[in-house]
Amino acid sequence: MINNKILRKDNIQEILSLSPTQQGLLFKYQMDPKSSEYMEQVVLKIKGDITDKEIERVWHHLISTYDGLRSIYKWEKLSNPVQIVLKEIDLPLYFEERVGDCTTILNEIRDNELKKGIDLTTEPLRIRLVNGANHEKIMILTYHHILWDGWSSGILIDSFTRLCNEIEVDKELPSKIKVTPWREYIKLVRNRDIDGEKKYWANYLDGVERNEISPQSTHNKHIDNKSHRETFYIEDNDYKILKNACIQNKHTLAGWIHSGLGILLQIHSNHNDIIFGSTVSGRNVNLPNVEHMIGLFINTLPIRVIKNTDTKVFELIRHVEKSMNERSPYETTPLSSIKEYCGFKGEEGLFDTILVFENYPLNLDRNSKVDIDVISISEDTHFGLTIMVMEKNNKLEFILNYKCNKFSQEWIRYFMKLLYKVILKMVNYYYDKVINIDLLDEEEKHQLLAQYKKSEYSNDELIMERFESHA
C-alpha cells in the first residue's frame, strides 16, 4: 500500500505519460474500478529449502530492479493521466498459514483477492504467500494488466526462480541486471510514424465490416458478463502431424492457427471477409535488451482473413502470414487510432474475438534446490471471446475465456470441437479449396438433413445450422 509517507516528492523517481495501450486499460478501469476485467493472477508452487524471509529479500531485489513494480497511477485533477515511478515502496507481500485441502484454499484466496479488487493509485500489485503442508508454499500474484504483459510474467517468474536458488544466508544477492528504463519505450511510442501507420491501416482495412459471433446476445441479455473458461489440447499424434505440416510447408504455428480461426469464423458468420483481434508481443522495437524489460508491450490488432470460391488453403495461410509480417512496423498503433484510420463508426470495437498466441520465456530449472511450478496464469478481458494458445511439453493448449452473457458452455464446446477439426483438416486440404473443407461428421450431416429436409444445403450452411442448435 502506498501511503503519504512513501508518496512524497523526494521519493518520486520520475513521472511518465502512459502508453496508448495503458491509456485504454485505464479508461476501462475508470468506468468500473471494481470490475475484475484486466485483473490478472499468477499462481506459483514453491518447494525446497527457502524461508519466508529469503523470499521477502528476493522480492525486495526484484522491486528495486524493475520500475513497473514500483509504479502507481494518478489521473484526478490532471489533464492527462500519469504513471509515477517511486524510488522505494512498502513491499506488498502478505504471509498466511493455512491447513487443509490445497485446491480449496487456493480457490478461496484467489476469489478473495479478486473480490478485493485493485487500486491503481495505491497498490496495483499484491503478493500473497501461503505456507501449506509438506514444506510447500503457494504464492499468488494479483495485479492489474496495466503493469505488465504475459511475456513480462515469464521474465519475472524466471528472475524470481533464479534468485531463490542463488540466495544465501547473510550474503548479498547478485548485482541487479541492467534494465532499459520504461521511459525509453514511452518515448519510442510517442515518436512513432503516424503518417506511415495511418496509410498502412487505412489500406489494410479498406472496405472491412464488423462481423460478430454472438449467438446469445438476446437470449442471455439478463446474465452478467462474468467470464468462464474451457480448455482443449492438440497433442500426441495430431500435434506431430500439425507440427510437421508447418515445418514442411515453411509456416509458423501462429500463422496456421490464425488461419484456422479465420476459416471457422468465415463459416460461422457466412462472410468471406472477416476480422478478429490478434495480440502481438510489441517487442519488435529498437530498444536495447527489450527482451528483459517488464512492462505492457503487447497490443491487440485486427487481422483480416479473406477467401473467395477459388482460394486454396495454402494461399490463405500465406496471405495471413504475409499480413502478419507486413504489420510489424506498425504494431504499436493504438486500436482506437486504427478505428479512426479505417473510418469505422460506432461505440463498439472492430471485433469481439481475439487470439493470443502465448510465448512466455519460461526456463524453469527442475534440478535446483528450490523448485518453482507455474500453477496458472489467468486473466480476464472485456472481449466476448479470448482464445489463448500456448505450445508446451509437445502439445498445444487452447484456453477459451468467454463472457457468459454472450455464449453458452455448450456453444463454446462445439466451437472448440470445430476449431480443433479445422486446424487439422487444413493439413489434408492444404492444396484444396478452402470451401471444400468438410467439418461435419456423417452422423451430424444426416441429422441436419433429416431435420431440415433440404439435401442441397452446403457444408457451411449445415455447420451454421449446427451452431444455432447449440446456442
C-alpha positions as CSV (number, residue, x, y, z in Angstrom):
1,M,0.0,0.0,0.0
2,I,1.4,3.4,-1.0
3,N,0.9,5.8,2.0
4,N,1.5,9.5,2.2
5,K,5.0,9.0,3.6
6,I,6.0,6.9,0.6
7,L,4.3,9.3,-1.9
8,R,6.5,12.3,-1.1
9,K,8.4,14.5,-3.5
10,D,11.8,13.2,-2.7
11,N,10.6,9.6,-3.2
12,I,9.5,10.2,-6.8
13,Q,12.0,8.8,-9.3
14,E,10.1,10.1,-12.4
15,I,6.6,10.9,-13.7
16,L,5.8,9.4,-17.1
17,S,2.9,9.6,-19.6
18,L,1.0,6.4,-20.3
19,S,1.4,4.3,-23.5
20,P,-1.7,4.2,-25.7
21,T,-2.4,0.6,-24.5
22,Q,-2.1,1.7,-20.9
23,Q,-4.5,4.6,-21.6
24,G,-7.0,2.2,-23.0
25,L,-6.9,0.0,-19.9
26,L,-7.1,2.9,-17.6
27,F,-10.2,4.2,-19.4
28,K,-11.9,0.8,-18.8
29,Y,-10.7,0.8,-15.2
30,Q,-12.2,4.3,-14.6
31,M,-15.5,3.1,-16.0
32,D,-15.8,0.4,-13.3
33,P,-12.9,0.3,-10.8
34,K,-14.4,-2.8,-9.1
35,S,-14.6,-4.9,-12.2
36,S,-12.3,-7.9,-12.5
37,E,-11.6,-7.2,-16.1
38,Y,-7.9,-7.0,-16.7
39,M,-7.1,-8.1,-13.2
40,E,-4.6,-10.9,-13.5
41,Q,-3.3,-13.6,-11.3
42,V,-0.1,-15.7,-11.4
43,V,0.0,-18.7,-9.1
44,L,3.3,-20.4,-8.2
45,K,4.0,-23.5,-6.1
46,I,7.4,-23.2,-4.3
47,K,9.0,-26.3,-2.9
48,G,12.5,-26.5,-1.4
49,D,14.9,-25.1,1.1
50,I,13.9,-21.5,1.3
51,T,12.4,-19.4,4.1
52,D,9.7,-16.7,4.1
53,K,12.4,-14.2,5.0
54,E,14.5,-15.2,2.0
55,I,11.5,-14.9,-0.4
56,E,10.9,-11.4,1.1
57,R,14.6,-10.5,0.3
58,V,14.1,-11.8,-3.3
59,W,11.0,-9.6,-3.8
60,H,12.8,-6.5,-2.4
61,H,15.5,-7.2,-5.0
62,L,13.1,-7.6,-7.9
63,I,11.1,-4.5,-7.0
64,S,14.2,-2.4,-6.8
65,T,15.2,-3.7,-10.3
66,Y,12.1,-3.2,-12.3
67,D,10.4,0.3,-12.5
68,G,7.0,-1.2,-13.2
69,L,6.8,-2.9,-9.8
70,R,7.3,0.5,-8.1
71,S,4.7,2.4,-10.1
72,I,1.3,3.9,-9.3
73,Y,-1.2,5.8,-11.5
74,K,-2.8,9.2,-11.0
75,W,-5.4,11.0,-13.1
76,E,-7.7,13.1,-10.9
77,K,-7.4,16.8,-11.5
78,L,-4.9,16.1,-14.3
79,S,-5.3,16.9,-18.0
80,N,-3.6,13.6,-18.8
81,P,-3.1,10.5,-16.6
82,V,0.4,9.7,-15.4
83,Q,2.5,6.8,-14.1
84,I,4.6,7.7,-11.1
85,V,7.7,5.6,-10.6
86,L,8.8,5.6,-7.0
87,K,12.3,5.1,-5.6
88,E,11.0,2.8,-3.0
89,I,7.7,1.3,-1.8
90,D,6.4,-0.8,1.1
91,L,6.7,-4.4,-0.1
92,P,3.1,-5.6,-1.0
93,L,3.9,-9.1,0.4
94,Y,1.4,-10.7,2.8
95,F,2.0,-14.0,4.7
96,E,-0.5,-16.6,5.6
97,E,-0.6,-20.0,7.3
98,R,-3.3,-22.4,6.1
99,V,-4.1,-26.1,6.8
100,G,-6.5,-28.1,4.6
101,D,-7.1,-29.1,1.0
102,C,-4.7,-27.2,-1.2
103,T,-7.1,-26.7,-4.1
104,T,-9.9,-25.4,-1.8
105,I,-7.6,-23.0,0.0
106,L,-6.1,-21.7,-3.3
107,N,-9.5,-21.1,-4.9
108,E,-10.7,-19.3,-1.8
109,I,-7.7,-17.0,-1.7
110,R,-7.9,-16.3,-5.4
111,D,-11.5,-15.4,-5.2
112,N,-11.0,-13.2,-2.2
113,E,-8.2,-11.4,-3.9
114,L,-10.3,-10.7,-7.0
115,K,-13.2,-9.5,-4.8
116,K,-10.9,-7.1,-3.0
117,G,-10.1,-5.5,-6.3
118,I,-7.1,-3.4,-7.3
119,D,-6.5,0.3,-6.5
120,L,-4.2,1.7,-9.2
121,T,-3.5,4.8,-7.2
122,T,-2.1,2.9,-4.2
123,E,-1.4,-0.8,-4.8
124,P,-1.6,-2.1,-8.3
125,L,0.2,-5.3,-7.2
126,R,-0.3,-7.7,-4.2
127,I,1.7,-10.8,-3.4
128,R,0.2,-13.4,-1.0
129,L,2.5,-16.2,0.3
130,V,0.7,-19.2,1.8
131,N,2.6,-21.8,3.8
132,G,1.0,-25.2,3.4
133,A,1.8,-28.8,4.2
134,N,4.9,-30.8,3.2
135,H,7.1,-27.7,3.1
136,E,5.2,-26.3,0.1
137,K,4.4,-22.7,-0.4
138,I,1.8,-21.2,-2.7
139,M,2.4,-17.7,-4.0
140,I,-0.4,-15.7,-5.6
141,L,0.4,-12.5,-7.5
142,T,-2.7,-10.4,-8.1
143,Y,-2.2,-7.3,-10.3
144,H,-3.7,-5.1,-13.0
145,H,-2.8,-5.8,-16.6
146,I,-1.7,-2.1,-16.9
147,L,1.5,-3.1,-15.1
148,W,2.9,-5.8,-17.4
149,D,2.0,-8.4,-20.1
150,G,2.4,-12.1,-20.4
151,W,6.0,-12.0,-21.7
152,S,6.9,-9.9,-18.7
153,S,5.3,-12.5,-16.4
154,G,7.7,-15.0,-17.8
155,I,10.7,-12.7,-17.2
156,L,9.5,-12.1,-13.6
157,I,9.0,-15.8,-12.9
158,D,12.4,-16.6,-14.3
159,S,14.1,-13.9,-12.3
160,F,12.3,-15.0,-9.1
161,T,13.3,-18.6,-9.7
162,R,16.9,-17.8,-10.3
163,L,17.2,-15.6,-7.2
164,C,15.5,-18.1,-5.0
165,N,18.2,-20.6,-6.0
166,E,21.1,-18.1,-5.6
167,I,20.2,-16.6,-2.3
168,E,22.4,-17.5,0.7
169,V,22.0,-16.6,4.3
170,D,23.8,-13.3,5.3
171,K,25.1,-12.8,1.8
172,E,24.2,-10.1,-0.7
173,L,22.1,-11.1,-3.7
174,P,23.8,-10.9,-7.1
175,S,24.1,-7.4,-8.6
176,K,20.9,-6.1,-10.3
177,I,20.8,-6.7,-14.0
178,K,20.9,-3.6,-16.2
179,V,17.3,-2.9,-17.5
180,T,16.3,-0.3,-20.0
181,P,14.0,2.2,-18.3
182,W,10.4,2.1,-19.2
183,R,10.6,5.8,-20.2
184,E,12.5,4.8,-23.3
185,Y,9.6,2.7,-24.5
186,I,7.2,5.6,-23.9
187,K,9.5,7.9,-25.9
188,L,9.6,5.4,-28.8
189,V,5.8,5.0,-28.9
190,R,5.2,8.8,-28.8
191,N,7.7,9.3,-31.8
192,R,6.2,6.5,-34.0
193,D,5.5,7.1,-37.7
194,I,1.9,8.4,-37.6
195,D,1.6,9.0,-41.3
196,G,3.0,5.6,-42.1
197,E,0.7,3.7,-39.8
198,K,-2.3,5.7,-41.0
199,K,-1.6,4.8,-44.6
200,Y,-1.0,1.1,-43.8
201,W,-4.1,0.5,-41.6
202,A,-6.4,2.5,-43.9
203,N,-5.3,0.4,-46.8
204,Y,-5.3,-2.9,-44.9
205,L,-8.8,-2.4,-43.6
206,D,-10.3,-0.7,-46.6
207,G,-14.0,-1.8,-47.0
208,V,-13.9,-4.0,-43.9
209,E,-17.1,-4.6,-42.0
210,R,-17.5,-5.7,-38.4
211,N,-18.7,-9.3,-38.3
212,E,-19.7,-10.7,-34.9
213,I,-20.1,-14.1,-33.3
214,S,-22.6,-13.6,-30.6
215,P,-25.2,-16.3,-30.7
216,Q,-26.9,-15.5,-27.4
217,S,-26.8,-11.7,-27.2
218,T,-30.6,-11.6,-27.0
219,H,-31.3,-14.9,-25.1
220,N,-28.8,-14.1,-22.3
221,K,-29.2,-10.4,-22.0
222,H,-30.0,-10.6,-18.3
223,I,-27.0,-12.8,-17.5
224,D,-24.0,-10.9,-16.0
225,N,-20.8,-10.6,-18.0
226,K,-18.7,-12.9,-15.9
227,S,-16.1,-15.0,-17.7
228,H,-15.8,-18.7,-17.8
229,R,-13.1,-20.8,-19.5
230,E,-12.8,-24.1,-21.4
231,T,-9.6,-25.8,-22.3
232,F,-8.6,-28.3,-25.0
233,Y,-5.4,-29.7,-26.4
234,I,-3.8,-30.7,-29.7
235,E,-1.4,-33.4,-28.6
236,D,0.2,-36.8,-29.3
237,N,0.0,-37.8,-33.0
238,D,-2.2,-34.9,-34.0
239,Y,0.4,-32.4,-32.6
240,K,3.1,-34.2,-34.6
241,I,1.1,-34.1,-37.8
242,L,0.4,-30.3,-37.4
243,K,4.0,-29.5,-36.4
244,N,5.4,-31.5,-39.4
245,A,3.0,-29.8,-41.8
246,C,4.1,-26.4,-40.6
247,I,7.8,-27.3,-40.9
248,Q,7.5,-29.0,-44.3
249,N,5.5,-26.1,-45.8
250,K,7.5,-23.4,-44.0
251,H,4.7,-22.0,-41.9
252,T,4.6,-20.9,-38.3
253,L,2.2,-22.5,-35.9
254,A,0.9,-19.0,-35.1
255,G,0.2,-18.3,-38.8
256,W,-1.5,-21.7,-39.2
257,I,-3.7,-21.3,-36.2
258,H,-4.7,-17.7,-37.0
259,S,-5.7,-19.0,-40.5
260,G,-7.7,-21.8,-38.9
261,L,-9.6,-19.5,-36.7
262,G,-10.2,-17.2,-39.6
263,I,-11.7,-20.0,-41.7
264,L,-14.0,-21.1,-38.8
265,L,-15.2,-17.5,-38.3
266,Q,-15.9,-17.2,-42.0
267,I,-18.1,-20.3,-41.9
268,H,-19.9,-19.2,-38.8
269,S,-20.6,-15.6,-39.9
270,N,-21.2,-16.6,-43.5
271,H,-18.8,-13.9,-44.6
272,N,-15.8,-14.4,-46.9
273,D,-14.0,-11.4,-45.5
274,I,-13.7,-11.3,-41.7
275,I,-11.6,-9.7,-39.0
276,F,-10.7,-10.7,-35.5
277,G,-8.1,-9.5,-32.9
278,S,-4.6,-10.7,-32.9
279,T,-2.4,-10.0,-29.9
280,V,1.3,-9.1,-30.7
281,S,4.2,-9.1,-28.2
282,G,5.0,-5.5,-29.1
283,R,8.7,-6.1,-28.5
284,N,9.7,-5.8,-32.1
285,V,11.1,-2.3,-31.4
286,N,14.5,-0.7,-31.4
287,L,15.4,-0.8,-27.7
288,P,18.4,-2.4,-26.0
289,N,17.7,-5.5,-24.0
290,V,13.9,-5.1,-24.7
291,E,13.6,-8.9,-24.2
292,H,14.5,-8.4,-20.5
293,M,12.1,-5.4,-19.8
294,I,9.0,-5.7,-17.7
295,G,6.0,-3.6,-18.9
296,L,2.9,-3.6,-21.0
297,F,4.3,-4.0,-24.5
298,I,1.5,-6.2,-26.0
299,N,-1.1,-4.8,-28.4
300,T,-4.2,-6.2,-30.0
301,L,-4.5,-5.6,-33.7
302,P,-7.1,-6.5,-36.3
303,I,-6.2,-9.4,-38.7
304,R,-8.1,-9.8,-41.8
305,V,-8.8,-13.2,-43.4
306,I,-10.2,-13.2,-47.0
307,K,-11.3,-16.1,-49.2
308,N,-13.2,-16.5,-52.5
309,T,-14.5,-19.6,-54.2
310,D,-11.1,-20.5,-55.6
311,T,-8.9,-19.7,-52.6
312,K,-6.8,-22.7,-51.6
313,V,-5.8,-23.4,-48.0
314,F,-2.1,-22.8,-48.6
315,E,-2.8,-19.5,-50.3
316,L,-5.0,-18.3,-47.4
317,I,-2.2,-19.2,-44.9
318,R,0.4,-17.5,-46.9
319,H,-1.7,-14.4,-47.1
320,V,-2.3,-14.3,-43.4
321,E,1.4,-14.8,-42.6
322,K,2.3,-12.1,-45.1
323,S,-0.1,-9.6,-43.4
324,M,1.3,-10.6,-40.0
325,N,4.8,-9.7,-41.3
326,E,3.9,-6.5,-43.0
327,R,2.2,-5.0,-40.0
328,S,5.4,-5.4,-37.9
329,P,6.5,-1.7,-38.3
330,Y,3.0,-0.6,-37.1
331,E,2.4,-2.9,-34.2
332,T,2.4,0.0,-31.6
333,T,-0.6,1.6,-33.3
334,P,-3.4,2.1,-30.7
335,L,-6.6,0.2,-31.6
336,S,-8.6,3.4,-31.2
337,S,-6.4,5.1,-33.9
338,I,-6.9,2.1,-36.2
339,K,-10.7,2.5,-35.9
340,E,-10.3,6.2,-36.9
341,Y,-7.9,5.4,-39.8
342,C,-10.3,2.9,-41.4
343,G,-13.4,5.2,-40.8
344,F,-15.2,2.8,-38.5
345,K,-18.1,4.5,-36.8
346,G,-19.9,3.5,-33.6
347,E,-19.1,2.8,-30.0
348,E,-18.4,-0.9,-30.5
349,G,-14.9,-2.2,-31.2
350,L,-13.8,-3.6,-34.6
351,F,-14.0,-7.1,-33.2
352,D,-15.1,-9.0,-30.1
353,T,-13.0,-12.2,-30.6
354,I,-9.2,-12.2,-30.1
355,L,-6.4,-14.8,-30.5
356,V,-3.4,-14.6,-28.1
357,F,-0.5,-16.9,-29.1
358,E,1.4,-17.0,-25.8
359,N,5.2,-17.2,-25.9
360,Y,6.3,-16.8,-22.3
361,P,10.1,-17.0,-21.9
362,L,10.0,-19.6,-19.1
363,N,13.1,-21.6,-18.3
364,L,12.5,-23.3,-15.0
365,D,15.3,-25.5,-13.8
366,R,13.9,-28.8,-12.4
367,N,17.3,-29.8,-10.8
368,S,17.7,-26.9,-8.4
369,K,17.4,-26.6,-4.7
370,V,14.1,-24.7,-5.0
371,D,11.5,-25.9,-7.5
372,I,9.0,-23.4,-8.9
373,D,6.0,-24.7,-10.7
374,V,3.6,-22.4,-12.5
375,I,0.1,-23.5,-11.5
376,S,-1.7,-20.9,-13.5
377,I,-1.6,-17.6,-15.3
378,S,-5.1,-16.2,-15.6
379,E,-6.5,-13.0,-17.0
380,D,-9.9,-11.6,-17.9
381,T,-10.5,-9.1,-20.7
382,H,-13.5,-7.2,-22.0
383,F,-13.7,-9.2,-25.2
384,G,-16.6,-11.7,-25.7
385,L,-14.2,-14.5,-26.6
386,T,-10.5,-14.7,-25.9
387,I,-8.6,-17.7,-27.3
388,M,-5.2,-18.2,-25.7
389,V,-2.8,-20.7,-27.3
390,M,0.4,-21.9,-25.7
391,E,2.9,-24.5,-27.0
392,K,4.4,-26.5,-24.2
393,N,5.5,-30.1,-23.5
394,N,5.0,-31.2,-27.1
395,K,1.3,-30.1,-27.2
396,L,-0.8,-27.1,-27.9
397,E,-3.0,-25.8,-25.1
398,F,-6.1,-23.8,-26.1
399,I,-7.8,-21.8,-23.3
400,L,-11.1,-20.1,-24.3
401,N,-12.3,-17.4,-22.0
402,Y,-15.8,-16.3,-22.8
403,K,-18.5,-14.0,-21.5
404,C,-21.5,-15.9,-20.2
405,N,-23.9,-13.3,-21.4
406,K,-22.8,-14.0,-25.0
407,F,-22.0,-17.7,-25.2
408,S,-23.3,-20.8,-23.6
409,Q,-20.9,-23.5,-22.4
410,E,-22.5,-25.9,-24.9
411,W,-21.9,-23.5,-27.8
412,I,-18.3,-22.9,-26.8
413,R,-17.6,-26.6,-26.5
414,Y,-19.0,-27.1,-30.0
415,F,-16.9,-24.2,-31.3
416,M,-13.8,-25.8,-29.7
417,K,-14.6,-29.1,-31.4
418,L,-14.8,-27.4,-34.8
419,L,-11.6,-25.3,-34.2
420,Y,-9.7,-28.5,-33.5
421,K,-11.1,-30.0,-36.6
422,V,-10.4,-27.1,-39.0
423,I,-6.8,-26.8,-37.8
424,L,-6.1,-30.4,-38.5
425,K,-8.2,-30.7,-41.7
426,M,-6.1,-27.9,-43.2
427,V,-3.3,-30.5,-43.4
428,N,-5.2,-32.8,-45.7
429,Y,-6.9,-30.0,-47.6
430,Y,-3.6,-28.0,-47.9
431,Y,-3.7,-27.9,-51.8
432,D,-7.5,-28.0,-51.9
433,K,-10.0,-25.1,-51.9
434,V,-11.0,-23.6,-48.5
435,I,-14.7,-24.0,-49.3
436,N,-14.2,-27.8,-49.7
437,I,-13.1,-28.3,-46.0
438,D,-15.7,-30.6,-44.5
439,L,-16.1,-30.2,-40.7
440,L,-19.2,-32.2,-40.1
441,D,-19.3,-35.9,-39.1
442,E,-21.5,-38.0,-41.3
443,E,-23.9,-38.5,-38.4
444,E,-24.3,-34.8,-38.0
445,K,-25.0,-34.3,-41.7
446,H,-27.7,-37.0,-41.7
447,Q,-29.3,-35.5,-38.6
448,L,-29.4,-32.0,-40.0
449,L,-30.5,-33.0,-43.5
450,A,-33.3,-35.1,-42.0
451,Q,-34.3,-32.2,-39.7
452,Y,-34.4,-29.6,-42.5
453,K,-35.3,-31.9,-45.4
454,K,-33.1,-30.0,-47.7
455,S,-30.4,-32.0,-49.4
456,E,-28.9,-29.0,-51.3
457,Y,-27.5,-27.5,-48.1
458,S,-23.8,-26.7,-48.5
459,N,-21.3,-27.8,-45.8
460,D,-21.1,-24.2,-44.5
461,E,-24.8,-23.9,-44.2
462,L,-25.1,-27.1,-42.3
463,I,-22.4,-26.0,-39.9
464,M,-24.3,-22.7,-39.3
465,E,-27.5,-24.7,-38.5
466,R,-25.5,-26.9,-36.1
467,F,-24.1,-23.8,-34.4
468,E,-27.7,-22.5,-33.9
469,S,-28.7,-25.7,-32.4
470,H,-26.0,-25.2,-29.7
471,A,-26.9,-21.6,-29.0
